[in-house]
C-alpha cells in the first residue's frame, strides 16, 4: 500500500474538554478508508485538522512525509457534513465556480462539471438553483464540487446522508472509480452497511481515541469470535447436547453456535458427519457493526 496521509499522535481540546487523544492512522492511494464512530467521537474534528480548518494542539499530519501546507491542501477535495453550497446559484454555476477556485480554466471547469453531473445522475438539474434541490440532490451536488478538480485526497464527511439506496449505489460507484484512478479517499458514515461493502481500510474512533485501525479483512479476522455455522442433512438439535457448545440459533438443519475456550471445532464436525451429510460448516465472520460494538465497549 502507498501511504500518503499520516495522522500521528494528534491531540485537540476545546477549553478543558479533550476531544482527540493521541489519534493516529494512515490513508493510502487507491484505497477507500472508512472512518466510523458515534456522534461526538471526534471524526469531524479530525477531518477539519487534516484540512487545516482547525489546528492540532500536538501531533502531526503529513502528506507523503511532508508537513501539510496550503499548496498541498489545494490538491485535496472536501465535503463537509453541513450543506456548504450557495443556495441561489445553479448547480452548474456552483460547481464550475469551485473548479475555477482550484485553478481550472472556464472551459475545463465546465467540461468536468457536466461530466460529473452526468455521472452522478444530476445533469438534468444542472440549471436548477441549489435551494430548489432535494436534500439528496444537494448532497450529490456537494460531491461533484469536491471532485471537480480531480483531487489527490478526498475527505468526505457523511457523504451518503440523505441519499436513497439507488443514489448511494451511484455515489459508491463514483468513489470506487476515483480510488481506482489513484486517489486516496477518507470518508465518515453512520451507515455501517455501506462502509462494510465500500471500505478497504477501517478506522474506528470512540471518545476521541482510535480503538481499531487497519485493513478491513485483517480486522475481521482479528475480531472473529469462536462462532460457527453449520448446515446438516437432518435436524441439528443434537448440538444442544454437545460439550463446549452454546447454541445461538437453530432453524431445523441450520444452526449457529459458540465454542467454549479449548473446545475443538473438528470434534463437532465429526459428530455431525456421524449423523449424516454436512452441507456447510465454518466460522462466522463478524460484521462491521459487530466489530464496532465490540471495540467501543
Backbone bond lengths (Angstrom), bond angles and torsions (degrees), N, CA, C in turn:
res aa  C-N    CA-C-N  psi(-1)  N-CA   C-N-CA  omega(-1)  CA-C   N-CA-C  phi
1 X - - - 1.469 - - 1.527 109.53 -
2 X 1.316 115.94 141.72 1.459 121.36 179.75 1.534 109.22 -99.39
3 X 1.325 115.96 93.85 1.464 120.73 -179.21 1.523 109.43 -70.86
4 X 1.331 115.98 129.13 1.464 120.01 178.95 1.527 112.14 -117.21
5 X 1.327 117.24 -39.41 1.461 120.89 -179.51 1.525 108.98 -108.10
6 X 1.318 116.28 127.39 1.458 121.23 178.46 1.520 109.62 -125.78
7 X 1.311 115.98 119.17 1.464 122.59 172.76 1.524 106.24 -101.38
8 X 1.331 116.62 120.73 1.464 120.18 -170.67 1.527 111.61 -129.51
9 X 1.323 115.84 112.28 1.470 123.89 171.84 1.529 112.64 54.34
10 X 1.325 116.21 45.51 1.464 121.09 -177.43 1.530 110.73 -83.64
11 X 1.330 115.29 128.85 1.463 123.17 172.88 1.519 108.67 -116.93
12 X 1.332 115.42 148.89 1.464 120.27 175.03 1.512 109.01 -154.97
13 X 1.321 116.15 133.28 1.471 122.33 176.56 1.516 109.72 -125.64
14 X 1.313 115.38 151.51 1.457 122.63 169.54 1.521 105.99 -117.70
15 X 1.318 116.02 105.42 1.457 119.45 -173.50 1.517 109.41 66.47
16 X 1.321 116.41 -128.82 1.467 119.99 -179.76 1.532 112.06 -95.02
17 X 1.320 116.85 10.60 1.472 120.84 -179.13 1.525 109.84 -106.10
18 X 1.322 116.87 114.38 1.457 120.97 178.55 1.519 108.73 -84.68
19 X 1.330 115.69 121.07 1.463 119.95 -175.72 1.526 112.61 -105.05
20 X 1.329 118.39 -19.61 1.459 122.17 173.57 1.516 108.38 -129.73
21 X 1.328 115.81 133.97 1.461 121.14 -175.52 1.531 109.65 -130.50
22 X 1.315 116.32 102.18 1.458 121.80 174.84 1.537 111.64 54.28
23 X 1.325 116.66 48.03 1.458 122.22 -176.82 1.533 109.89 -77.43
24 X 1.326 115.78 123.58 1.467 121.50 -179.78 1.527 109.79 -140.34
25 X 1.331 117.21 131.88 1.459 123.12 171.59 1.523 108.26 -169.12
26 X 1.333 116.46 170.83 1.456 121.12 179.95 1.523 110.28 -128.18
27 X 1.347 115.10 159.32 1.458 122.96 175.84 1.524 106.95 -131.29
28 X 1.341 116.58 135.93 1.461 121.41 -174.29 1.519 111.76 -116.78
29 X 1.321 115.79 154.62 1.466 120.99 176.95 1.520 110.42 -66.11
30 X 1.328 114.64 147.98 1.458 120.19 177.35 1.504 114.81 72.87
31 X 1.330 117.48 8.75 1.466 120.99 -176.06 1.517 110.05 -131.34
32 X 1.322 115.46 149.97 1.453 122.42 177.48 1.524 108.31 -104.74
33 X 1.323 115.64 120.05 1.460 121.52 -178.05 1.520 109.14 -106.21
34 X 1.328 116.16 116.24 1.460 121.31 176.92 1.521 110.31 -85.15
35 X 1.319 116.16 133.13 1.464 123.42 -177.20 1.523 106.65 -118.63
36 X 1.339 117.18 105.42 1.458 119.93 -170.85 1.522 111.35 -123.06
37 X 1.312 114.43 150.41 1.453 122.19 178.74 1.511 108.95 174.91
38 X 1.314 116.01 162.99 1.462 120.73 179.87 1.525 110.37 -69.41
39 X 1.337 116.99 168.21 1.460 120.57 174.47 1.522 109.79 -56.72
40 X 1.326 116.05 133.54 1.451 120.50 178.99 1.512 114.88 82.62
41 X 1.356 116.74 6.64 1.471 119.69 -177.61 1.514 113.01 -73.96
42 X 1.363 117.06 -24.16 1.460 120.11 179.14 1.518 114.30 122.60
43 X 1.328 118.04 6.80 1.466 120.87 -177.33 1.526 111.76 -62.68
44 X 1.323 116.39 -53.73 1.460 120.04 -175.23 1.525 110.58 -65.51
45 X 1.324 117.94 -39.99 1.472 120.11 177.69 1.522 110.43 -59.86
46 X 1.320 117.17 -43.22 1.469 120.65 178.42 1.519 110.60 -61.39
47 X 1.325 117.10 -45.76 1.454 120.57 -179.55 1.528 111.37 -62.48
48 X 1.313 116.85 -39.14 1.467 119.83 179.76 1.523 111.52 -67.79
49 X 1.317 117.27 -32.08 1.466 120.11 175.43 1.527 110.02 -68.40
50 X 1.329 117.55 -41.26 1.463 121.02 176.66 1.524 110.47 -58.69
51 X 1.328 116.18 -41.34 1.468 120.75 -177.41 1.517 113.11 -81.67
52 X 1.327 118.70 -7.91 1.451 120.94 -179.59 1.513 114.54 85.01
53 X 1.324 117.13 7.19 1.463 120.44 177.25 1.524 110.13 -71.36
54 X 1.335 116.17 -35.09 1.457 123.12 173.99 1.523 108.94 -122.20
55 X 1.320 116.18 156.52 1.460 121.22 175.06 1.521 109.46 -103.29
56 X 1.320 115.94 145.75 1.465 120.73 174.32 1.520 109.58 -77.42
57 X 1.326 117.17 146.35 1.461 120.21 173.22 1.524 110.30 -71.55
58 X 1.323 116.07 -34.71 1.463 121.76 176.65 1.505 108.35 -157.53
59 X 1.338 116.80 167.82 1.450 121.13 -176.05 1.518 111.01 91.76
60 X 1.316 116.39 176.06 1.463 121.63 -176.09 1.518 111.40 -134.87
61 X 1.338 114.70 154.54 1.460 122.45 169.25 1.523 105.97 -128.31
62 X 1.339 116.93 122.78 1.459 120.52 -176.75 1.522 110.87 -125.77
63 X 1.335 115.16 154.62 1.460 123.46 176.89 1.523 107.73 -120.10
64 X 1.305 116.28 115.88 1.463 122.06 -175.95 1.536 111.07 52.51
65 X 1.323 115.46 37.98 1.454 121.55 176.79 1.510 115.48 84.22
66 X 1.341 117.68 -2.90 1.461 121.65 -178.36 1.525 109.85 -108.43
67 X 1.358 117.20 145.36 1.474 119.40 176.63 1.528 111.02 -59.44
68 X 1.303 115.85 142.49 1.461 119.87 179.48 1.521 111.00 -70.76
69 X 1.347 115.32 138.57 1.459 120.92 172.16 1.528 107.56 -136.65
70 X 1.315 116.99 -179.84 1.462 120.33 -175.72 1.518 112.07 -64.29
71 X 1.323 117.60 -35.03 1.463 119.74 179.78 1.521 110.82 -63.11
72 X 1.326 116.36 -42.90 1.465 119.88 178.13 1.520 110.71 -67.14
73 X 1.328 116.54 -45.90 1.471 120.20 -178.14 1.520 111.81 -64.08
74 X 1.332 117.02 -22.06 1.457 120.76 178.23 1.534 110.43 -64.59
75 X 1.328 116.10 -19.48 1.470 120.83 -179.69 1.527 111.54 -93.73
76 X 1.325 116.75 5.53 1.456 121.57 178.28 1.528 109.64 -96.32
77 X 1.318 115.53 158.23 1.456 121.75 170.98 1.516 108.84 -118.96
78 X 1.331 116.47 137.36 1.471 120.33 -175.39 1.510 110.13 -133.45
79 X 1.330 115.61 133.26 1.448 121.01 171.98 1.514 108.07 -123.34
80 X 1.338 117.54 109.37 1.468 119.58 179.64 1.513 111.57 -74.06
81 X 1.329 115.75 160.57 1.461 119.87 177.32 1.525 110.31 -66.20
82 X 1.330 116.87 -38.50 1.461 120.35 179.00 1.527 109.46 -75.84
83 X 1.338 116.78 147.58 1.459 120.11 176.95 1.526 108.75 -62.30
84 X 1.349 116.31 127.50 1.456 119.19 -174.56 1.508 114.05 -122.67
85 X 1.337 118.74 17.77 1.451 121.48 -177.81 1.526 111.20 -96.39
86 X 1.326 114.87 159.10 1.466 120.28 177.27 1.524 108.81 -80.53
87 X 1.327 118.94 115.95 1.475 120.45 -168.99 1.515 114.46 -66.28
88 X 1.335 119.28 -25.98 1.473 120.56 -174.46 1.526 112.76 -96.66
89 X 1.342 117.45 3.99 1.457 120.70 172.28 1.524 108.68 -92.75
90 X 1.332 116.97 152.69 1.454 119.18 173.13 1.531 108.80 -73.60
91 X 1.317 114.65 163.53 1.463 119.32 179.14 1.529 110.03 -59.07
92 X 1.316 116.90 -46.22 1.463 121.18 -179.82 1.528 110.97 -60.27
93 X 1.336 116.62 -50.27 1.469 120.15 -179.78 1.531 110.94 -58.13
94 X 1.335 115.97 -42.44 1.459 121.15 -176.29 1.530 111.82 -62.06
95 X 1.316 116.27 -51.04 1.456 119.46 -175.35 1.529 111.01 -71.03
96 X 1.324 117.21 -38.58 1.465 120.38 175.57 1.529 110.31 -60.97
97 X 1.316 116.88 -44.44 1.463 121.43 179.74 1.528 111.12 -58.38
98 X 1.327 116.88 -45.58 1.465 120.04 -179.74 1.525 111.10 -68.29
99 X 1.339 116.41 -33.06 1.460 119.01 174.01 1.516 111.66 -64.59
100 X 1.310 117.12 -39.89 1.471 121.15 177.86 1.528 110.75 -64.17
101 X 1.341 117.28 -38.03 1.462 120.23 177.76 1.533 111.66 -62.11
102 X 1.322 116.69 -25.68 1.462 120.85 177.89 1.525 112.09 -91.49
103 X 1.331 117.03 11.44 1.462 120.18 171.97 1.509 115.86 97.49
104 X 1.321 118.82 4.09 1.452 120.23 178.57 1.521 110.77 -77.42
105 X 1.342 116.56 145.42 1.451 120.32 171.48 1.512 110.81 -69.83
106 X 1.326 116.47 162.53 1.467 120.56 -174.63 1.523 111.83 -58.89
107 X 1.344 116.72 -46.86 1.461 119.73 -177.01 1.530 110.84 -66.59
108 X 1.342 117.25 -41.70 1.453 120.59 -179.59 1.522 111.06 -67.18
109 X 1.346 116.55 -40.30 1.459 120.12 178.94 1.524 110.42 -62.32
110 X 1.334 116.81 -40.41 1.466 119.82 179.40 1.534 110.60 -68.71
111 X 1.330 116.99 -41.62 1.467 120.04 -179.79 1.529 110.53 -61.31
112 X 1.333 115.92 -47.22 1.465 119.73 -179.65 1.526 111.23 -64.97
113 X 1.327 116.34 -38.78 1.462 119.96 -179.29 1.522 110.94 -62.76
114 X 1.319 116.73 -47.52 1.461 119.07 -178.41 1.531 111.05 -64.92
115 X 1.333 117.02 -37.23 1.465 119.73 177.87 1.531 110.64 -63.90
116 X 1.323 116.63 -41.10 1.463 120.65 178.87 1.520 111.57 -67.40
117 X 1.326 116.54 -43.18 1.457 118.92 -179.58 1.528 110.91 -64.22
118 X 1.327 116.88 -36.39 1.463 120.07 174.10 1.522 110.08 -62.48
119 X 1.326 115.56 -47.48 1.470 119.89 -176.40 1.520 111.51 -64.61
120 X 1.341 117.02 -34.29 1.460 122.18 -179.46 1.536 112.45 -91.32
121 X 1.344 115.38 10.82 1.470 122.04 177.13 1.524 111.42 56.67
122 X 1.327 115.19 43.57 1.463 121.39 -178.45 1.530 111.21 -126.39
123 X 1.332 117.81 5.68 1.462 121.05 -173.89 1.524 112.32 -60.36
124 X 1.327 116.59 -36.92 1.470 119.10 -177.80 1.525 112.51 -69.33
125 X 1.332 116.59 -12.63 1.468 120.36 177.35 1.525 112.02 -104.63
126 X 1.326 117.85 12.84 1.463 122.03 -173.95 1.521 112.72 -57.77
127 X 1.323 117.46 -35.17 1.470 121.01 -176.71 1.520 113.38 -97.25
128 X 1.336 117.01 7.32 1.465 120.85 176.33 1.521 109.81 -84.20
129 X 1.320 116.37 145.59 1.456 120.21 173.87 1.539 109.34 -69.32
130 X 1.317 115.04 143.02 1.461 120.20 -176.82 1.521 111.39 -55.41
131 X 1.336 117.39 -39.39 1.458 120.61 -175.98 1.528 112.52 -66.14
132 X 1.328 117.20 -15.35 1.459 120.52 179.52 1.524 112.91 -92.79
133 X 1.315 116.74 -4.22 1.458 120.24 -178.98 1.517 111.13 -81.52
134 X 1.325 116.02 153.60 1.460 120.32 169.31 1.521 109.00 -65.73
135 X 1.330 115.77 164.19 1.468 119.09 179.37 1.525 111.35 -60.66
136 X 1.331 116.45 -38.09 1.452 119.80 178.88 1.518 112.40 -64.62
137 X 1.334 117.19 -41.64 1.456 120.15 178.44 1.528 111.52 -70.60
138 X 1.318 117.39 -33.76 1.466 119.31 173.41 1.523 110.41 -61.72
139 X 1.327 115.74 -38.39 1.461 119.65 179.06 1.529 110.51 -63.63
140 X 1.318 116.80 -42.96 1.461 119.60 179.27 1.530 111.09 -66.60
141 X 1.337 116.88 -34.72 1.465 119.49 176.34 1.526 110.65 -64.53
142 X 1.338 116.39 -38.68 1.466 119.65 178.15 1.523 111.52 -65.66
143 X 1.323 116.02 -36.69 1.462 119.45 177.44 1.526 109.90 -65.38
144 X 1.327 117.15 -41.75 1.466 120.40 175.81 1.520 110.94 -59.14
145 X 1.339 117.12 -41.82 1.463 121.24 179.44 1.526 111.61 -62.72
146 X 1.332 116.66 -35.60 1.465 120.39 179.68 1.522 111.92 -73.57
147 X 1.344 117.38 -23.46 1.457 121.56 -174.08 1.521 114.38 -99.55
148 X 1.313 118.39 -15.29 1.467 121.14 -164.97 1.524 113.07 -61.51
149 X 1.317 118.57 -30.81 1.473 120.53 -178.72 1.518 113.03 -93.73
150 X 1.351 116.95 13.78 1.459 123.11 176.84 1.528 111.52 55.54
151 X 1.331 117.22 60.64 1.470 120.65 -173.12 1.520 113.12 -68.81
152 X 1.343 115.88 154.16 1.457 121.87 175.94 1.527 111.18 -79.45
153 X 1.322 116.29 -29.03 1.462 122.16 176.18 1.515 108.76 -129.93
154 X 1.331 115.57 130.94 1.464 121.43 174.33 1.520 108.42 -108.20
155 X 1.325 116.65 126.55 1.457 122.28 176.05 1.525 106.53 -118.01
156 X 1.330 116.82 110.58 1.460 122.18 -171.63 1.521 109.33 -122.35
157 X 1.321 116.01 118.21 1.452 122.09 -178.34 1.529 108.74 -98.76
158 X 1.312 116.75 106.52 1.473 124.04 -178.08 1.536 111.96 55.93
159 X 1.333 118.21 57.72 1.465 120.12 -176.94 1.522 114.58 -68.48
160 X 1.344 118.53 -17.36 1.459 120.56 -176.21 1.525 112.94 -98.85
161 X 1.318 116.76 2.23 1.462 120.88 -179.55 1.526 110.42 -61.91
162 X 1.324 116.06 129.12 1.465 120.57 176.79 1.510 114.85 82.46
163 X 1.337 117.96 0.69 1.461 120.16 -179.14 1.523 111.08 -93.98
164 X 1.339 115.97 140.57 1.459 119.22 174.12 1.529 108.58 -77.58
165 X 1.335 118.27 168.34 1.476 120.03 -174.91 1.525 114.43 -56.21
166 X 1.337 118.29 -38.29 1.459 119.73 179.32 1.518 111.17 -68.05
167 X 1.332 116.93 -38.72 1.465 120.41 178.02 1.528 110.69 -67.55
168 X 1.342 116.85 -36.68 1.469 120.12 175.95 1.520 109.62 -60.03
169 X 1.332 117.23 -46.00 1.459 120.55 179.67 1.527 110.87 -59.85
170 X 1.320 116.64 -40.41 1.459 121.47 179.38 1.527 111.03 -62.79
171 X 1.333 117.23 -47.46 1.462 121.36 -179.12 1.524 110.62 -66.71
172 X 1.340 117.10 -40.74 1.468 120.71 176.86 1.525 110.10 -56.83
173 X 1.337 116.55 -44.21 1.459 120.80 179.55 1.529 111.37 -61.48
174 X 1.321 116.86 -42.84 1.467 121.07 179.63 1.528 110.60 -63.45
175 X 1.323 117.03 -43.44 1.467 120.01 -179.83 1.522 111.31 -65.48
176 X 1.317 117.25 -38.45 1.459 120.07 176.73 1.529 110.62 -62.01
177 X 1.317 116.59 -40.92 1.464 120.31 178.81 1.521 110.73 -61.96
178 X 1.326 117.37 -41.92 1.461 120.46 179.73 1.523 111.06 -65.12
179 X 1.328 116.46 -41.97 1.461 119.50 178.03 1.522 110.36 -64.41
180 X 1.336 117.26 -42.29 1.461 120.56 178.83 1.525 111.04 -62.15
181 X 1.333 116.46 -27.38 1.461 121.36 177.55 1.514 113.53 -81.68
182 X 1.331 117.59 -0.44 1.459 120.99 174.96 1.510 116.18 109.32
183 X 1.326 117.91 -0.79 1.464 119.66 178.47 1.531 110.10 -75.96
184 X 1.316 115.87 153.52 1.468 122.06 170.09 1.522 107.28 -99.36
185 X 1.320 117.23 135.51 1.461 121.27 -175.10 1.525 109.39 -126.17
186 X 1.336 115.91 124.83 1.464 122.91 173.54 1.516 106.97 -119.08
187 X 1.329 117.37 121.05 1.456 119.44 -178.67 1.523 110.41 -138.24
188 X 1.323 114.80 145.22 1.455 120.57 174.27 1.523 108.72 -105.56
189 X 1.324 115.57 152.45 1.460 119.57 176.46 1.517 109.52 -164.97
190 X 1.350 115.37 144.84 1.452 120.89 171.75 1.529 111.15 -87.03
191 X 1.345 116.45 -10.00 1.465 120.28 -177.06 1.525 108.49 -87.87
192 X 1.333 115.73 87.51 1.457 120.49 -171.84 1.526 112.31 -64.44
193 X 1.324 117.70 -27.46 1.461 119.10 177.44 1.526 111.02 -66.23
194 X 1.341 116.16 -36.88 1.463 120.07 177.48 1.523 110.04 -69.26
195 X 1.331 116.45 -44.75 1.460 120.67 178.82 1.528 109.62 -58.37
196 X 1.324 116.59 -41.59 1.464 121.26 -176.68 1.516 111.90 -59.46
197 X 1.323 117.50 -42.85 1.468 118.87 -176.90 1.518 112.79 -88.94
198 X 1.336 118.17 -10.27 1.457 120.43 -176.32 1.517 113.08 -101.91
199 X 1.324 118.24 -41.89 1.466 119.69 -167.53 1.522 112.66 -78.12
200 X 1.317 115.46 146.83 1.465 123.00 168.84 1.523 109.70 -91.79
201 X 1.328 115.37 -39.22 1.464 122.17 179.90 1.527 108.59 -123.50
202 X 1.321 114.79 157.99 1.458 120.05 -173.77 1.521 110.11 -137.22
203 X 1.336 115.11 136.78 1.458 122.04 173.38 1.522 107.40 -126.44
204 X 1.328 117.23 123.72 1.467 121.95 179.51 1.522 108.09 -112.15
205 X 1.340 116.26 125.78 1.455 121.95 -179.35 1.523 109.35 -120.45
206 X 1.325 116.98 140.38 1.465 122.14 177.15 1.519 108.02 -146.28
207 X 1.327 116.59 132.40 1.466 121.97 179.55 1.518 111.68 53.23
208 X 1.338 116.61 37.43 1.456 120.91 175.02 1.510 115.51 79.84
209 X 1.336 118.63 4.45 1.463 121.80 -178.26 1.524 109.82 -124.77
210 X 1.325 116.76 144.32 1.460 121.43 177.05 1.522 108.80 -75.29
211 X 1.328 115.77 123.33 1.467 120.62 -179.77 1.528 112.27 -98.79
212 X 1.328 117.00 -26.51 1.460 120.51 177.99 1.520 107.77 -159.02
213 X 1.329 116.68 144.91 1.464 121.19 178.16 1.517 108.90 -157.52
214 X 1.337 116.09 140.08 1.448 119.72 176.67 1.509 112.18 150.88
215 X 1.316 114.33 -173.72 1.457 121.90 176.80 1.530 110.62 -59.30
216 X 1.316 116.42 136.42 1.475 121.01 -175.03 1.523 112.40 -57.78
217 X 1.331 116.56 -45.69 1.463 119.62 -177.94 1.524 111.14 -65.12
218 X 1.337 116.05 -39.45 1.467 119.73 179.32 1.518 110.99 -63.95
219 X 1.341 116.14 -42.07 1.461 119.51 179.21 1.524 110.83 -64.97
220 X 1.316 117.30 -38.33 1.466 119.37 179.08 1.523 110.41 -64.94
221 X 1.333 116.62 -38.28 1.460 118.75 176.39 1.524 111.13 -66.59
222 X 1.334 115.62 -39.51 1.463 120.71 -177.00 1.515 111.81 -64.05
223 X 1.328 116.45 -36.02 1.460 120.04 -175.75 1.525 113.42 -104.50
224 X 1.330 116.32 14.90 1.464 119.25 176.52 1.528 110.27 -64.91
225 X 1.294 116.81 128.01 1.459 122.63 178.71 1.528 109.61 -82.71
226 X 1.338 118.56 163.19 1.475 120.96 175.02 1.532 110.15 -75.62
227 X 1.338 115.15 58.99 1.470 121.50 -175.27 1.520 109.11 -118.35
228 X 1.316 115.90 139.02 1.455 121.16 -175.01 1.525 110.06 -132.45
229 X 1.328 114.19 154.38 1.459 121.37 173.05 1.523 108.17 -120.80
230 X 1.318 115.51 144.45 1.458 120.18 -179.33 1.521 109.59 -141.71
231 X 1.326 116.17 144.59 1.465 122.72 172.77 1.520 107.04 -128.94
232 X 1.307 115.55 121.16 1.462 120.54 -176.17 1.523 110.40 -119.01
233 X 1.337 115.32 175.79 1.464 119.62 -176.41 1.512 114.14 -82.26
234 X 1.335 116.61 -17.81 1.466 120.80 178.86 1.522 108.87 -128.87
235 X 1.323 116.61 -176.03 1.466 120.11 -179.56 1.540 110.19 -59.76
236 X 1.338 115.44 136.61 1.469 120.87 -176.04 1.527 112.71 -94.10
237 X 1.329 117.35 15.86 1.463 119.90 -177.09 1.516 114.15 -62.82
238 X 1.348 117.02 -20.35 1.472 120.27 179.08 1.527 113.06 -60.00
239 X 1.370 116.31 -18.64 1.471 119.92 179.49 1.529 111.78 -61.50
240 X 1.337 117.19 -24.75 1.468 120.04 179.84 1.529 111.81 -59.34
241 X 1.326 116.27 -28.11 1.466 120.56 -174.01 1.528 113.07 -98.15
242 X 1.336 117.02 5.13 1.460 119.87 -178.74 1.532 110.24 -84.13
243 X 1.333 116.18 130.97 1.464 120.41 176.99 1.525 109.96 -63.28
244 X 1.336 115.18 138.27 1.470 121.12 176.94 1.502 114.70 80.05
245 X 1.328 117.49 3.50 1.464 121.48 -177.48 1.528 109.59 -109.01
246 X 1.333 115.68 130.46 1.462 121.81 172.27 1.522 107.86 -114.86
247 X 1.301 116.49 112.58 1.460 121.26 -176.66 1.527 109.98 -73.96
248 X 1.327 115.84 126.08 1.463 121.67 179.79 1.526 111.03 -98.28
249 X 1.328 115.79 -41.21 1.465 119.62 -178.26 1.526 108.55 -151.16
250 X 1.313 115.59 136.81 1.462 120.61 178.92 1.521 109.11 -135.88
251 X 1.339 115.52 125.65 1.461 121.11 178.28 1.526 107.90 -139.78
252 X 1.334 114.72 80.74 1.459 119.66 179.97 1.521 111.61 65.79
253 X 1.317 116.19 -112.03 1.464 122.13 -176.61 1.534 112.77 -84.41
254 X 1.349 117.20 -6.43 1.459 122.03 -178.37 1.526 109.29 -107.95
255 X 1.325 116.80 139.62 1.464 120.52 178.22 1.521 109.97 -149.59
256 X 1.325 114.60 150.33 1.462 122.70 172.17 1.519 106.20 -124.43
257 X 1.346 116.39 133.68 1.462 118.99 -176.23 1.523 110.73 -146.76
258 X 1.331 115.88 154.78 1.462 122.85 172.97 1.517 109.30 -100.71
259 X 1.335 115.32 150.98 1.452 121.38 175.16 1.517 110.04 -108.71
260 X 1.336 116.66 137.06 1.459 120.94 174.65 1.529 109.65 -67.05
261 X 1.339 117.62 154.23 1.469 120.20 176.09 1.526 110.78 -52.94
262 X 1.322 115.70 131.76 1.456 120.48 179.21 1.509 114.32 88.54
263 X 1.323 118.02 -13.02 1.464 120.26 178.67 1.527 109.91 -71.94
264 X 1.320 116.62 149.15 1.460 122.63 -173.64 1.522 110.34 -101.89
265 X 1.330 117.07 118.14 1.462 120.08 179.21 1.535 111.29 -65.37
266 X 1.351 117.16 -30.85 1.463 119.68 -179.90 1.524 111.62 -67.80
267 X 1.323 116.90 -31.08 1.457 120.29 176.47 1.526 110.45 -62.84
268 X 1.338 115.58 -41.28 1.469 119.74 178.10 1.524 110.13 -65.93
269 X 1.336 116.08 -42.07 1.462 119.67 179.12 1.534 110.78 -60.89
270 X 1.346 116.41 -44.62 1.465 118.99 179.48 1.523 111.65 -64.12
271 X 1.338 116.66 -36.79 1.467 119.74 177.19 1.524 110.68 -63.11
272 X 1.337 115.82 -36.55 1.463 119.71 177.80 1.522 110.81 -67.78
273 X 1.330 116.60 -43.99 1.464 120.51 -178.76 1.524 111.83 -64.86
274 X 1.325 116.02 -30.39 1.477 119.20 176.95 1.522 111.05 -64.96
275 X 1.328 117.49 -21.75 1.460 121.59 -176.59 1.530 112.94 -99.38
276 X 1.333 117.29 -5.93 1.457 119.06 -179.42 1.524 111.55 143.77
277 X 1.329 116.79 -167.08 1.469 120.01 -176.91 1.532 112.09 -68.95
278 X 1.347 115.22 148.24 1.469 122.63 173.95 1.525 107.02 -116.32
279 X 1.309 116.73 116.89 1.468 121.33 -176.07 1.525 112.26 -88.02
280 X 1.313 117.55 -26.44 1.467 120.50 179.10 1.519 108.94 -158.64
281 X 1.337 115.30 141.86 1.458 119.97 177.59 1.526 108.11 -158.85
282 X 1.317 117.19 133.01 1.462 119.53 177.87 1.508 112.42 171.75
283 X 1.348 116.47 169.85 1.459 120.60 179.76 1.524 111.83 -68.78
284 X 1.319 116.05 149.86 1.469 122.39 175.48 1.516 107.82 -94.42
285 X 1.333 116.04 116.73 1.466 120.00 179.46 1.521 108.74 -80.94
286 X 1.338 118.17 137.05 1.460 120.58 -175.96 1.519 111.79 -71.65
287 X 1.308 115.36 148.73 1.465 120.25 172.37 1.514 109.31 -77.34
288 X 1.329 116.40 166.49 1.454 120.69 176.73 1.528 110.34 -60.10
289 X 1.330 116.80 -38.53 1.466 119.63 179.92 1.525 110.79 -61.75
290 X 1.341 117.21 -39.22 1.458 121.03 179.06 1.529 111.42 -67.82
291 X 1.339 116.43 -42.01 1.471 119.97 176.37 1.520 110.00 -62.27
292 X 1.314 116.50 -43.96 1.468 121.78 -179.41 1.525 110.67 -58.24
293 X 1.323 116.39 -47.44 1.469 119.62 -179.37 1.525 111.01 -62.97
294 X 1.343 115.72 -37.81 1.466 118.74 -177.94 1.521 112.30 -67.94
295 X 1.340 116.75 -44.30 1.471 118.06 -172.25 1.521 113.34 -79.08
296 X 1.345 117.71 -21.70 1.462 117.44 -178.77 1.530 112.62 -91.77
297 X 1.334 118.36 -2.16 1.461 120.29 -179.74 1.532 110.12 -66.92
